[in-house]
């Protein structure tokens, strides 16, 4: 769906638009493909995520400015 289609559909929607912020972080690790897939399976209309640039210009998908809450393997 592009922005023009979204704008037109917005005028005729009969229910709220459901946006999954970071997927379903209470059931899957946030900002992961499993979390996004679950959100869509549960009826989300859109996904919202957090992109950041690293010091060397790479893009990472992570909410926080530090890695303190970063998921560790096996957790």
Beta strands, then each sheet from edge to edge (+ up, - down):
strand 1: 19-21
strand 2: 46-48
strand 3: 51-53
strand 4: 59-61
sheet 1: 1+ 2+
sheet 2: 3+ 4-
end
